[in-house]
Amino acid sequence: MLVKTWKETTPGGMFPQTFSTYRCSNEECQKQKDKEELKRLQAVKEKEERARNSAVKAKKRLKISAGQ
């Protein structure tokens, strides 16, 4: 059963990709799919956090080197 469909442009990609989420009829299967979705969301969140931290560190380095 189709639950949702969304389009997302991947980094470096020119065209958006279509992603779909389906529900399983089997409860065990659905638990596994839910775990996979949570892992995917956490990975995206961690990647954004690392990028944000790198930008902050780069700004600090620039301020330190400019002050010397």
PQR file with spaces between the fields and no chain letter, atoms N, CA, C, O and H, PARSE charges and radii, in Angstrom:
ATOM       1  N    MET     1       0.846   -1.168    0.000 -0.4000 1.5000
ATOM       2  CA   MET     1       0.000    0.000    0.000 -0.0000 2.0000
ATOM       3  C    MET     1       0.895    1.235    0.000  0.5500 1.7000
ATOM       4  O    MET     1       1.768    1.358    0.859 -0.5500 1.4000
ATOM       5  N    LEU     2       0.698    2.139   -0.930 -0.4000 1.5000
ATOM       6  CA   LEU     2       1.473    3.362   -1.050 -0.0000 2.0000
ATOM       7  C    LEU     2       1.039    4.357    0.018  0.5500 1.7000
ATOM       8  O    LEU     2      -0.151    4.637    0.166 -0.5500 1.4000
ATOM       9  H    LEU     2      -0.011    2.039   -1.628  0.4000 1.0000
ATOM      10  N    VAL     3       2.009    4.894    0.764 -0.4000 1.5000
ATOM      11  CA   VAL     3       1.702    5.852    1.822 -0.0000 2.0000
ATOM      12  C    VAL     3       1.997    7.269    1.363  0.5500 1.7000
ATOM      13  O    VAL     3       1.142    8.149    1.464 -0.5500 1.4000
ATOM      14  H    VAL     3       2.975    4.667    0.644  0.4000 1.0000
ATOM      15  N    LYS     4       3.223    7.496    0.850 -0.4000 1.5000
ATOM      16  CA   LYS     4       3.553    8.838    0.380 -0.0000 2.0000
ATOM      17  C    LYS     4       4.611    8.760   -0.708  0.5500 1.7000
ATOM      18  O    LYS     4       5.355    7.785   -0.815 -0.5500 1.4000
ATOM      19  H    LYS     4       3.918    6.781    0.767  0.4000 1.0000
ATOM      20  N    THR     5       4.655    9.813   -1.511 -0.4000 1.5000
ATOM      21  CA   THR     5       5.637    9.950   -2.575 -0.0000 2.0000
ATOM      22  C    THR     5       6.187   11.362   -2.496  0.5500 1.7000
ATOM      23  O    THR     5       5.436   12.317   -2.300 -0.5500 1.4000
ATOM      24  H    THR     5       4.050   10.605   -1.424  0.4000 1.0000
ATOM      25  N    TRP     6       7.521   11.498   -2.652 -0.4000 1.5000
ATOM      26  CA   TRP     6       8.111   12.828   -2.626 -0.0000 2.0000
ATOM      27  C    TRP     6       9.287   12.870   -3.590  0.5500 1.7000
ATOM      28  O    TRP     6       9.848   11.839   -3.959 -0.5500 1.4000
ATOM      29  H    TRP     6       8.131   10.722   -2.812  0.4000 1.0000
ATOM      30  N    LYS     7       9.649   14.096   -3.992 -0.4000 1.5000
ATOM      31  CA   LYS     7      10.775   14.280   -4.903 -0.0000 2.0000
ATOM      32  C    LYS     7      11.887   14.980   -4.142  0.5500 1.7000
ATOM      33  O    LYS     7      11.647   15.863   -3.318 -0.5500 1.4000
ATOM      34  H    LYS     7       9.194   14.934   -3.692  0.4000 1.0000
ATOM      35  N    GLU     8      13.111   14.561   -4.441 -0.4000 1.5000
ATOM      36  CA   GLU     8      14.267   15.092   -3.742 -0.0000 2.0000
ATOM      37  C    GLU     8      15.411   15.174   -4.743  0.5500 1.7000
ATOM      38  O    GLU     8      15.655   14.229   -5.493 -0.5500 1.4000
ATOM      39  H    GLU     8      13.306   13.843   -5.110  0.4000 1.0000
ATOM      40  N    THR     9      16.113   16.304   -4.754 -0.4000 1.5000
ATOM      41  CA   THR     9      17.288   16.425   -5.602 -0.0000 2.0000
ATOM      42  C    THR     9      18.494   16.021   -4.783  0.5500 1.7000
ATOM      43  O    THR     9      18.753   16.590   -3.723 -0.5500 1.4000
ATOM      44  H    THR     9      15.915   17.072   -4.144  0.4000 1.0000
ATOM      45  N    THR    10      19.221   15.054   -5.267 -0.4000 1.5000
ATOM      46  CA   THR    10      20.390   14.571   -4.545 -0.0000 2.0000
ATOM      47  C    THR    10      21.554   15.528   -4.779  0.5500 1.7000
ATOM      48  O    THR    10      21.601   16.200   -5.809 -0.5500 1.4000
ATOM      49  H    THR    10      19.010   14.592   -6.128  0.4000 1.0000
ATOM      50  N    PRO    11      22.496   15.598   -3.834 -0.5600 1.5000
ATOM      51  CA   PRO    11      23.651   16.483   -4.006  0.2800 2.0000
ATOM      52  C    PRO    11      24.414   16.129   -5.285  0.5500 1.7000
ATOM      53  O    PRO    11      24.754   14.970   -5.524 -0.5500 1.4000
ATOM      54  N    GLY    12      24.668   17.135   -6.085 -0.4000 1.5000
ATOM      55  CA   GLY    12      25.374   16.907   -7.337 -0.0000 2.0000
ATOM      56  C    GLY    12      24.470   16.467   -8.475  0.5500 1.7000
ATOM      57  O    GLY    12      24.919   16.363   -9.616 -0.5500 1.4000
ATOM      58  H    GLY    12      24.392   18.076   -5.891  0.4000 1.0000
ATOM      59  N    GLY    13      23.215   16.211   -8.182 -0.4000 1.5000
ATOM      60  CA   GLY    13      22.282   15.766   -9.212 -0.0000 2.0000
ATOM      61  C    GLY    13      21.598   16.940   -9.884  0.5500 1.7000
ATOM      62  O    GLY    13      21.392   17.986   -9.269 -0.5500 1.4000
ATOM      63  H    GLY    13      22.850   16.296   -7.255  0.4000 1.0000
ATOM      64  N    MET    14      21.250   16.764  -11.136 -0.4000 1.5000
ATOM      65  CA   MET    14      20.578   17.833  -11.864 -0.0000 2.0000
ATOM      66  C    MET    14      19.064   17.697  -11.789  0.5500 1.7000
ATOM      67  O    MET    14      18.340   18.689  -11.867 -0.5500 1.4000
ATOM      68  H    MET    14      21.418   15.915  -11.636  0.4000 1.0000
ATOM      69  N    PHE    15      18.598   16.484  -11.641 -0.4000 1.5000
ATOM      70  CA   PHE    15      17.163   16.247  -11.677 -0.0000 2.0000
ATOM      71  C    PHE    15      16.706   15.606  -10.375  0.5500 1.7000
ATOM      72  O    PHE    15      17.440   14.818   -9.777 -0.5500 1.4000
ATOM      73  H    PHE    15      19.186   15.678  -11.578  0.4000 1.0000
ATOM      74  N    PRO    16      15.497   15.939   -9.934 -0.5600 1.5000
ATOM      75  CA   PRO    16      14.993   15.326   -8.698  0.2800 2.0000
ATOM      76  C    PRO    16      14.647   13.856   -8.901  0.5500 1.7000
ATOM      77  O    PRO    16      14.247   13.434   -9.985 -0.5500 1.4000
ATOM      78  N    GLN    17      14.812   13.100   -7.838 -0.4000 1.5000
ATOM      79  CA   GLN    17      14.428   11.692   -7.856 -0.0000 2.0000
ATOM      80  C    GLN    17      13.118   11.546   -7.101  0.5500 1.7000
ATOM      81  O    GLN    17      12.861   12.280   -6.147 -0.5500 1.4000
ATOM      82  H    GLN    17      15.137   13.443   -6.957  0.4000 1.0000
ATOM      83  N    THR    18      12.303   10.616   -7.518 -0.4000 1.5000
ATOM      84  CA   THR    18      11.038   10.354   -6.845 -0.0000 2.0000
ATOM      85  C    THR    18      11.218    9.184   -5.886  0.5500 1.7000
ATOM      86  O    THR    18      11.691    8.114   -6.270 -0.5500 1.4000
ATOM      87  H    THR    18      12.511   10.019   -8.293  0.4000 1.0000
ATOM      88  N    PHE    19      10.834    9.404   -4.637 -0.4000 1.5000
ATOM      89  CA   PHE    19      10.902    8.368   -3.615 -0.0000 2.0000
ATOM      90  C    PHE    19       9.484    8.037   -3.178  0.5500 1.7000
ATOM      91  O    PHE    19       8.622    8.915   -3.140 -0.5500 1.4000
ATOM      92  H    PHE    19      10.450   10.273   -4.325  0.4000 1.0000
ATOM      93  N    SER    20       9.242    6.791   -2.854 -0.4000 1.5000
ATOM      94  CA   SER    20       7.921    6.349   -2.414 -0.0000 2.0000
ATOM      95  C    SER    20       8.048    5.551   -1.132  0.5500 1.7000
ATOM      96  O    SER    20       9.022    4.827   -0.931 -0.5500 1.4000
ATOM      97  H    SER    20       9.942    6.078   -2.885  0.4000 1.0000
ATOM      98  N    THR    21       7.055    5.689   -0.269 -0.4000 1.5000
ATOM      99  CA   THR    21       7.007    4.913    0.961 -0.0000 2.0000
ATOM     100  C    THR    21       5.798    3.997    0.889  0.5500 1.7000
ATOM     101  O    THR    21       4.681    4.431    0.607 -0.5500 1.4000
ATOM     102  H    THR    21       6.263    6.278   -0.433  0.4000 1.0000
ATOM     103  N    TYR    22       6.043    2.737    1.146 -0.4000 1.5000
ATOM     104  CA   TYR    22       4.976    1.736    1.124 -0.0000 2.0000
ATOM     105  C    TYR    22       4.827    1.119    2.508  0.5500 1.7000
ATOM     106  O    TYR    22       5.805    1.002    3.245 -0.5500 1.4000
ATOM     107  H    TYR    22       6.951    2.385    1.375  0.4000 1.0000
ATOM     108  N    ARG    23       3.621    0.728    2.859 -0.4000 1.5000
ATOM     109  CA   ARG    23       3.362    0.009    4.106 -0.0000 2.0000
ATOM     110  C    ARG    23       3.304   -1.478    3.785  0.5500 1.7000
ATOM     111  O    ARG    23       2.806   -1.887    2.736 -0.5500 1.4000
ATOM     112  H    ARG    23       2.826    0.823    2.260  0.4000 1.0000
ATOM     113  N    CYS    24       3.823   -2.271    4.709 -0.4000 1.5000
ATOM     114  CA   CYS    24       3.773   -3.733    4.548 -0.0000 2.0000
ATOM     115  C    CYS    24       2.460   -4.261    5.128  0.5500 1.7000
ATOM     116  O    CYS    24       1.878   -3.662    6.033 -0.5500 1.4000
ATOM     117  H    CYS    24       4.228   -1.939    5.560  0.4000 1.0000
ATOM     118  N    SER    25       2.020   -5.363    4.604 -0.4000 1.5000
ATOM     119  CA   SER    25       0.838   -6.002    5.180 -0.0000 2.0000
ATOM     120  C    SER    25       1.236   -6.837    6.391  0.5500 1.7000
ATOM     121  O    SER    25       0.399   -7.144    7.239 -0.5500 1.4000
ATOM     122  H    SER    25       2.492   -5.849    3.869  0.4000 1.0000
ATOM     123  N    ASN    26       2.510   -7.204    6.473 -0.4000 1.5000
ATOM     124  CA   ASN    26       3.039   -7.993    7.574 -0.0000 2.0000
ATOM     125  C    ASN    26       3.600   -7.048    8.645  0.5500 1.7000
ATOM     126  O    ASN    26       4.361   -6.137    8.317 -0.5500 1.4000
ATOM     127  H    ASN    26       3.191   -6.955    5.784  0.4000 1.0000
ATOM     128  N    GLU    27       3.241   -7.248    9.908 -0.4000 1.5000
ATOM     129  CA   GLU    27       3.670   -6.357   10.990 -0.0000 2.0000
ATOM     130  C    GLU    27       5.189   -6.363   11.171  0.5500 1.7000
ATOM     131  O    GLU    27       5.792   -5.313   11.390 -0.5500 1.4000
ATOM     132  H    GLU    27       2.624   -7.988   10.175  0.4000 1.0000
ATOM     133  N    GLU    28       5.802   -7.532   11.080 -0.4000 1.5000
ATOM     134  CA   GLU    28       7.261   -7.638   11.250 -0.0000 2.0000
ATOM     135  C    GLU    28       7.993   -6.894   10.127  0.5500 1.7000
ATOM     136  O    GLU    28       8.994   -6.216   10.356 -0.5500 1.4000
ATOM     137  H    GLU    28       5.312   -8.385   10.901  0.4000 1.0000
ATOM     138  N    CYS    29       7.473   -7.038    8.931 -0.4000 1.5000
ATOM     139  CA   CYS    29       8.046   -6.329    7.786 -0.0000 2.0000
ATOM     140  C    CYS    29       7.954   -4.819    8.006  0.5500 1.7000
ATOM     141  O    CYS    29       8.907   -4.093    7.723 -0.5500 1.4000
ATOM     142  H    CYS    29       6.660   -7.589    8.745  0.4000 1.0000
ATOM     143  N    GLN    30       6.824   -4.348    8.504 -0.4000 1.5000
ATOM     144  CA   GLN    30       6.633   -2.919    8.718 -0.0000 2.0000
ATOM     145  C    GLN    30       7.582   -2.388    9.787  0.5500 1.7000
ATOM     146  O    GLN    30       8.105   -1.281    9.653 -0.5500 1.4000
ATOM     147  H    GLN    30       6.050   -4.938    8.734  0.4000 1.0000
ATOM     148  N    LYS    31       7.810   -3.161   10.843 -0.4000 1.5000
ATOM     149  CA   LYS    31       8.757   -2.737   11.879 -0.0000 2.0000
ATOM     150  C    LYS    31      10.143   -2.542   11.278  0.5500 1.7000
ATOM     151  O    LYS    31      10.835   -1.574   11.595 -0.5500 1.4000
ATOM     152  H    LYS    31       7.386   -4.059   10.951  0.4000 1.0000
ATOM     153  N    GLN    32      10.542   -3.464   10.412 -0.4000 1.5000
ATOM     154  CA   GLN    32      11.852   -3.372    9.764 -0.0000 2.0000
ATOM     155  C    GLN    32      11.929   -2.130    8.878  0.5500 1.7000
ATOM     156  O    GLN    32      12.934   -1.420    8.888 -0.5500 1.4000
ATOM     157  H    GLN    32       9.980   -4.250   10.155  0.4000 1.0000
ATOM     158  N    LYS    33      10.878   -1.870    8.120 -0.4000 1.5000
ATOM     159  CA   LYS    33      10.863   -0.695    7.249 -0.0000 2.0000
ATOM     160  C    LYS    33      10.901    0.589    8.064  0.5500 1.7000
ATOM     161  O    LYS    33      11.563    1.550    7.673 -0.5500 1.4000
ATOM     162  H    LYS    33      10.061   -2.447    8.112  0.4000 1.0000
ATOM     163  N    ASP    34      10.199    0.617    9.193 -0.4000 1.5000
ATOM     164  CA   ASP    34      10.213    1.799   10.052 -0.0000 2.0000
ATOM     165  C    ASP    34      11.610    2.046   10.609  0.5500 1.7000
ATOM     166  O    ASP    34      12.049    3.193   10.695 -0.5500 1.4000
ATOM     167  H    ASP    34       9.661   -0.164    9.511  0.4000 1.0000
ATOM     168  N    LYS    35      12.311    0.979   10.987 -0.4000 1.5000
ATOM     169  CA   LYS    35      13.687    1.107   11.487 -0.0000 2.0000
ATOM     170  C    LYS    35      14.598    1.675   10.403  0.5500 1.7000
ATOM     171  O    LYS    35      15.424    2.549   10.667 -0.5500 1.4000
ATOM     172  H    LYS    35      11.955    0.047   10.916  0.4000 1.0000
ATOM     173  N    GLU    36      14.439    1.174    9.190 -0.4000 1.5000
ATOM     174  CA   GLU    36      15.260    1.654    8.078 -0.0000 2.0000
ATOM     175  C    GLU    36      14.998    3.131    7.808  0.5500 1.7000
ATOM     176  O    GLU    36      15.932    3.882    7.527 -0.5500 1.4000
ATOM     177  H    GLU    36      13.768    0.465    8.975  0.4000 1.0000
ATOM     178  N    GLU    37      13.752    3.550    7.889 -0.4000 1.5000
ATOM     179  CA   GLU    37      13.401    4.957    7.677 -0.0000 2.0000
ATOM     180  C    GLU    37      14.026    5.827    8.762  0.5500 1.7000
ATOM     181  O    GLU    37      14.553    6.898    8.463 -0.5500 1.4000
ATOM     182  H    GLU    37      12.993    2.940    8.117  0.4000 1.0000
ATOM     183  N    LEU    38      13.976    5.386   10.009 -0.4000 1.5000
ATOM     184  CA   LEU    38      14.592    6.144   11.097 -0.0000 2.0000
ATOM     185  C    LEU    38      16.101    6.263   10.901  0.5500 1.7000
ATOM     186  O    LEU    38      16.676    7.328   11.126 -0.5500 1.4000
ATOM     187  H    LEU    38      13.548    4.516   10.252  0.4000 1.0000
ATOM     188  N    LYS    39      16.735    5.185   10.487 -0.4000 1.5000
ATOM     189  CA   LYS    39      18.177    5.220   10.233 -0.0000 2.0000
ATOM     190  C    LYS    39      18.505    6.219    9.131  0.5500 1.7000
ATOM     191  O    LYS    39      19.473    6.974    9.233 -0.5500 1.4000
ATOM     192  H    LYS    39      16.268    4.319   10.304  0.4000 1.0000
ATOM     193  N    ARG    40      17.693    6.220    8.077 -0.4000 1.5000
ATOM     194  CA   ARG    40      17.927    7.142    6.965 -0.0000 2.0000
ATOM     195  C    ARG    40      17.792    8.587    7.426  0.5500 1.7000
ATOM     196  O    ARG    40      18.615    9.434    7.078 -0.5500 1.4000
ATOM     197  H    ARG    40      16.907    5.607    7.994  0.4000 1.0000
ATOM     198  N    LEU    41      16.756    8.867    8.208 -0.4000 1.5000
ATOM     199  CA   LEU    41      16.555   10.222    8.705 -0.0000 2.0000
ATOM     200  C    LEU    41      17.678   10.650    9.641  0.5500 1.7000
ATOM     201  O    LEU    41      18.125   11.796    9.584 -0.5500 1.4000
ATOM     202  H    LEU    41      16.088    8.179    8.491  0.4000 1.0000
ATOM     203  N    GLN    42      18.139    9.747   10.500 -0.4000 1.5000
ATOM     204  CA   GLN    42      19.243   10.061   11.402 -0.0000 2.0000
ATOM     205  C    GLN    42      20.522   10.325   10.619  0.5500 1.7000
ATOM     206  O    GLN    42      21.287   11.223   10.971 -0.5500 1.4000
ATOM     207  H    GLN    42      17.776    8.816   10.546  0.4000 1.0000
ATOM     208  N    ALA    43      20.760    9.563    9.576 -0.4000 1.5000
ATOM     209  CA   ALA    43      21.964    9.759    8.759 -0.0000 2.0000
ATOM     210  C    ALA    43      21.943   11.137    8.102  0.5500 1.7000
ATOM     211  O    ALA    43      22.968   11.818    8.053 -0.5500 1.4000
ATOM     212  H    ALA    43      20.139    8.834    9.291  0.4000 1.0000
ATOM     213  N    VAL    44      20.795   11.546    7.602 -0.4000 1.5000
ATOM     214  CA   VAL    44      20.666   12.864    6.985 -0.0000 2.0000
ATOM     215  C    VAL    44      20.907   13.948    8.030  0.5500 1.7000
ATOM     216  O    VAL    44      21.613   14.923    7.772 -0.5500 1.4000
ATOM     217  H    VAL    44      19.963   10.993    7.641  0.4000 1.0000
ATOM     218  N    LYS    45      20.322   13.774    9.201 -0.4000 1.5000
ATOM     219  CA   LYS    45      20.475   14.747   10.282 -0.0000 2.0000
ATOM     220  C    LYS    45      21.940   14.863   10.714  0.5500 1.7000
ATOM     221  O    LYS    45      22.443   15.968   10.912 -0.5500 1.4000
ATOM     222  H    LYS    45      19.749   12.982    9.411  0.4000 1.0000
ATOM     223  N    GLU    46      22.620   13.726   10.858 -0.4000 1.5000
ATOM     224  CA   GLU    46      24.027   13.725   11.254 -0.0000 2.0000
ATOM     225  C    GLU    46      24.900   14.383   10.189  0.5500 1.7000
ATOM     226  O    GLU    46      25.848   15.097   10.516 -0.5500 1.4000
ATOM     227  H    GLU    46      22.211   12.828   10.696  0.4000 1.0000
ATOM     228  N    LYS    47      24.588   14.147    8.932 -0.4000 1.5000
ATOM     229  CA   LYS    47      25.358   14.747    7.845 -0.0000 2.0000
ATOM     230  C    LYS    47      25.211   16.269    7.875  0.5500 1.7000
ATOM     231  O    LYS    47      26.192   16.992    7.700 -0.5500 1.4000
ATOM     232  H    LYS    47      23.819   13.566    8.666  0.4000 1.0000
ATOM     233  N    GLU    48      23.988   16.754    8.096 -0.4000 1.5000
ATOM     234  CA   GLU    48      23.759   18.194    8.187 -0.0000 2.0000
ATOM     235  C    GLU    48      24.492   18.781    9.385  0.5500 1.7000
ATOM     236  O    GLU    48      25.057   19.871    9.296 -0.5500 1.4000
ATOM     237  H    GLU    48      23.191   16.167    8.238  0.4000 1.0000
ATOM     238  N    GLU    49      24.488   18.066   10.500 -0.4000 1.5000
ATOM     239  CA   GLU    49      25.173   18.522   11.713 -0.0000 2.0000
ATOM     240  C    GLU    49      26.682   18.616   11.475  0.5500 1.7000
ATOM     241  O    GLU    49      27.314   19.591   11.883 -0.5500 1.4000
ATOM     242  H    GLU    49      24.029   17.180   10.572  0.4000 1.0000
ATOM     243  N    ARG    50      27.260   17.611   10.818 -0.4000 1.5000
ATOM     244  CA   ARG    50      28.702   17.636   10.520 -0.0000 2.0000
ATOM     245  C    ARG    50      29.043   18.812    9.611  0.5500 1.7000
ATOM     246  O    ARG    50      30.058   19.477    9.815 -0.5500 1.4000
ATOM     247  H    ARG    50      26.747   16.819   10.486  0.4000 1.0000
ATOM     248  N    ALA    51      28.212   19.071    8.617 -0.4000 1.5000
ATOM     249  CA   ALA    51      28.451   20.188    7.701 -0.0000 2.0000
ATOM     250  C    ALA    51      28.380   21.510    8.458  0.5500 1.7000
ATOM     251  O    ALA    51      29.195   22.403    8.226 -0.5500 1.4000
ATOM     252  H    ALA    51      27.387   18.531    8.451  0.4000 1.0000
ATOM     253  N    ARG    52      27.420   21.638    9.353 -0.4000 1.5000
ATOM     254  CA   ARG    52      27.270   22.858   10.147 -0.0000 2.0000
ATOM     255  C    ARG    52      28.487   23.043   11.055  0.5500 1.7000
ATOM     256  O    ARG    52      29.014   24.150   11.166 -0.5500 1.4000
ATOM     257  H    ARG    52      26.758   20.913    9.542  0.4000 1.0000
ATOM     258  N    ASN    53      28.934   21.966   11.704 -0.4000 1.5000
ATOM     259  CA   ASN    53      30.100   22.040   12.589 -0.0000 2.0000
ATOM     260  C    ASN    53      31.361   22.400   11.809  0.5500 1.7000
ATOM     261  O    ASN    53      32.189   23.167   12.300 -0.5500 1.4000
ATOM     262  H    ASN    53      28.505   21.067   11.614  0.4000 1.0000
ATOM     263  N    SER    54      31.516   21.868   10.623 -0.4000 1.5000
ATOM     264  CA   SER    54      32.681   22.182    9.791 -0.0000 2.0000
ATOM     265  C    SER    54      32.694   23.660    9.421  0.5500 1.7000
ATOM     266  O    SER    54      33.749   24.294    9.417 -0.5500 1.4000
ATOM     267  H    SER    54      30.843   21.245   10.224  0.4000 1.0000
ATOM     268  N    ALA    55      31.531   24.202    9.112 -0.4000 1.5000
ATOM     269  CA   ALA    55      31.443   25.617    8.762 -0.0000 2.0000
ATOM     270  C    ALA    55      31.810   26.490    9.956  0.5500 1.7000
ATOM     271  O    ALA    55      32.499   27.498    9.795 -0.5500 1.4000
ATOM     272  H    ALA    55      30.674   23.687    9.115  0.4000 1.0000
ATOM     273  N    VAL    56      31.363   26.120   11.142 -0.4000 1.5000
ATOM     274  CA   VAL    56      31.676   26.887   12.352 -0.0000 2.0000
ATOM     275  C    VAL    56      33.170   26.833   12.631  0.5500 1.7000
ATOM     276  O    VAL    56      33.776   27.853   12.958 -0.5500 1.4000
ATOM     277  H    VAL    56      30.804   25.301   11.273  0.4000 1.0000
ATOM     278  N    LYS    57      33.769   25.656   12.507 -0.4000 1.5000
ATOM     279  CA   LYS    57      35.210   25.513   12.737 -0.0000 2.0000
ATOM     280  C    LYS    57      36.004   26.336   11.729  0.5500 1.7000
ATOM     281  O    LYS    57      37.009   26.952   12.083 -0.5500 1.4000
ATOM     282  H    LYS    57      33.276   24.827   12.242  0.4000 1.0000
ATOM     283  N    ALA    58      35.560   26.347   10.482 -0.4000 1.5000
ATOM     284  CA   ALA    58      36.253   27.121    9.449 -0.0000 2.0000
ATOM     285  C    ALA    58      36.192   28.610    9.769  0.5500 1.7000
ATOM     286  O    ALA    58      37.181   29.320    9.590 -0.5500 1.4000
ATOM     287  H    ALA    58      34.744   25.846   10.194  0.4000 1.0000
ATOM     288  N    LYS    59      35.043   29.090   10.241 -0.4000 1.5000
ATOM     289  CA   LYS    59      34.912   30.500   10.617 -0.0000 2.0000
ATOM     290  C    LYS    59      35.848   30.840   11.766  0.5500 1.7000
ATOM     291  O    LYS    59      36.488   31.891   11.756 -0.5500 1.4000
ATOM     292  H    LYS    59      34.240   28.513   10.386  0.4000 1.0000
ATOM     293  N    LYS    60      35.931   29.960   12.754 -0.4000 1.5000
ATOM     294  CA   LYS    60      36.818   30.194   13.894 -0.0000 2.0000
ATOM     295  C    LYS    60      38.270   30.263   13.436  0.5500 1.7000
ATOM     296  O    LYS    60      39.025   31.126   13.884 -0.5500 1.4000
ATOM     297  H    LYS    60      35.411   29.106   12.763  0.4000 1.0000
ATOM     298  N    ARG    61      38.664   29.352   12.540 -0.4000 1.5000
ATOM     299  CA   ARG    61      40.039   29.357   12.034 -0.0000 2.0000
ATOM     300  C    ARG    61      40.343   30.657   11.300  0.5500 1.7000
ATOM     301  O    ARG    61      41.433   31.212   11.438 -0.5500 1.4000
ATOM     302  H    ARG    61      38.052   28.651   12.176  0.4000 1.0000
ATOM     303  N    LEU    62      39.380   31.144   10.519 -0.4000 1.5000
ATOM     304  CA   LEU    62      39.581   32.396    9.792 -0.0000 2.0000
ATOM     305  C    LEU    62      39.735   33.565   10.755  0.5500 1.7000
ATOM     306  O    LEU    62      40.586   34.431   10.552 -0.5500 1.4000
ATOM     307  H    LEU    62      38.494   30.693   10.406  0.4000 1.0000
ATOM     308  N    LYS    63      38.917   33.594   11.802 -0.4000 1.5000
ATOM     309  CA   LYS    63      39.007   34.674   12.785 -0.0000 2.0000
ATOM     310  C    LYS    63      40.348   34.639   13.497  0.5500 1.7000
ATOM     311  O    LYS    63      40.969   35.680   13.715 -0.5500 1.4000
ATOM     312  H    LYS    63      38.225   32.891   11.967  0.4000 1.0000
ATOM     313  N    ILE    64      40.797   33.440   13.861 -0.4000 1.5000
ATOM     314  CA   ILE    64      42.079   33.301   14.565 -0.0000 2.0000
ATOM     315  C    ILE    64      43.226   33.732   13.656  0.5500 1.7000
ATOM     316  O    ILE    64      44.110   34.473   14.086 -0.5500 1.4000
ATOM     317  H    ILE    64      40.293   32.595   13.685  0.4000 1.0000
ATOM     318  N    SER    65      43.222   33.278   12.414 -0.4000 1.5000
ATOM     319  CA   SER    65      44.316   33.624   11.501 -0.0000 2.0000
ATOM     320  C    SER    65      44.271   35.104   11.124  0.5500 1.7000
ATOM     321  O    SER    65      45.321   35.699   10.880 -0.5500 1.4000
ATOM     322  H    SER    65      42.505   32.675   12.064  0.4000 1.0000
ATOM     323  N    ALA    66      43.104   35.705   11.072 -0.4000 1.5000
ATOM     324  CA   ALA    66      42.991   37.129   10.763 -0.0000 2.0000
ATOM     325  C    ALA    66      43.467   37.977   11.940  0.5500 1.7000
ATOM     326  O    ALA    66      43.980   39.079   11.745 -0.5500 1.4000
ATOM     327  H    ALA    66      42.251   35.222   11.270  0.4000 1.0000
ATOM     328  N    GLY    67      43.302   37.477   13.133 -0.4000 1.5000
ATOM     329  CA   GLY    67      43.705   38.210   14.334 -0.0000 2.0000
ATOM     330  C    GLY    67      45.199   38.155   14.584  0.5500 1.7000
ATOM     331  O    GLY    67      45.710   38.954   15.369 -0.5500 1.4000
ATOM     332  H    GLY    67      42.885   36.582   13.291  0.4000 1.0000
ATOM     333  N    GLN    68      45.913   37.249   13.951 -0.4000 1.5000
ATOM     334  CA   GLN    68      47.359   37.109   14.200 -0.0000 2.0000
ATOM     335  C    GLN    68      48.171   37.981   13.300  0.5500 1.7000
ATOM     336  O    GLN    68      49.400   37.979   13.383 -0.5500 1.4000
ATOM     337  H    GLN    68      45.498   36.600   13.313  0.4000 1.0000
